Amino acid sequence: MPLSAITNSLPAGNKKIMSQPVYITNIAAFLPNAPVANEAMEAILGQVGRRPSRARKLILRSNRITARYYAIDPATGATTHSNTQLAAAAVRRLAEQGCDLDTVELLACGTTLPDQLLPNHALMVHGELGLAPCEVIATAGICLAGMTALKYCYLAIRSGEHNNGVATGSENVSAGMRGRSFTEETGAEAELLAKAPEIAFAKDFLRWMLSDGAGAVWMSAKPRANGLSLRIDWIFQKSYAGELETCMYAGAEKMADGSLQGWREYRPQQWLDQSIFAIQQDVKLLNDRIIEYTVTRPLQELVAQGKIKADQIDWFLPHYSSGFFRDKVAVGMEAAGCTIPQDKWFTNLSTKGNTGSASIYIMLEELFNSGRLQPGETLLCYIPESGRFSTAFMQLTVV
């Protein structure tokens, strides 16, 4: 039904449609424990089988990550923070910045892998924080889960439903990346790695790519009285799942026809024997399609709509999973007629790691609190997801 039809059916006094600006006024990040250097990764995560991974050095050379964080005690191997606790820690840092958590009207939390199947992740974060009753929603997905949580808050405030909200993205992926969770790679797979390193994307690749962390933003209908805020100009999200099969998955096995068979179709022993719950990636599909579907096609649409003018972007914040993709993203943008010079790019992938749904929060937090932003500058954020190929772009203006 058209919006005009809905408004015309309302009583005369209710026909005004609320539309108010939305600002990100505070951003916080939480990274557990001390940074982990490349040489220490396998000791903390645990070795798979009888020998060190042959893939690790090849992957780290390609992804250009030099440090990351794990919610694991390096001395004991014990978990130090759950996913819930990571998200709650980021929200508490908003309170340290002056946000009054007693006034929160909406809490939206996104993550890839929550600590449990039920209840949902956001309810667990709400309980961990001990907040007063408020609207709470969890968003599912992979890297886009943090953005869908942020967009839910944005739309709720913009519509006038709420005047403030907190959105989070968090990951505790290390809990499933320990060596004990994987079967030993075969000699044949190891030999293939030397000839074609991208084969490691399937399983072992992700052990050396993903890490833990959380971010949170305070969103409001009003900017900060003192200091900078980020006005949300628009958020664009699009899925191409209707055109492509699954690329990244967990809790399932990919069949020969491209379909997924879920974990409930397997016996418990098969979950272990076949690493059903390991995060896996269809490498060929990823390399063939990720740039076309998460960069070029959506940017062509945004440029055609007049939403993006490349020469007016002061900061580009791309969430790519590996330094391997940086130049490929640039080529995809050029093909879309949206070239942004790389001296305008900002990323902290090399020092903070790939934290999935939390990555864009952790990037924004560092830049926002760096003192480098100036009023009037425009930020463009890019968040892809290879699960079944979806993407998001968000434009912000510094005020």
NORNORKA-V273664 format. One record per helix or strand of 2 or more residues. SS is the DSSP state (~ for helix, > for strand). FROM is the first residue (numbers start at 0). TO is the last residue. Records with the same first field share a line. If there is no record, write none. Layout:
# NORNORKA-V273664
SS->FROM-TO + FROM-TO
This chain:
# NORNORKA-V273664
~->2-7 + 11-13 + 37-44 + 55-62 + 82-95 + 100-102 + 120-128 + 144-157 + 172-175 + 178-180 + 186-194 + 196-200 + 203-206 + 262-264 + 267-272 + 282-303 + 309-311 + 322-334 + 341-343 + 348-351 + 355-367
>->22-29 + 35-36 + 66-67 + 105-110 + 134-138 + 163-170 + 212-219 + 229-238 + 247-248 + 251-253 + 259-261 + 279-280 + 314-318 + 377-384 + 389-397
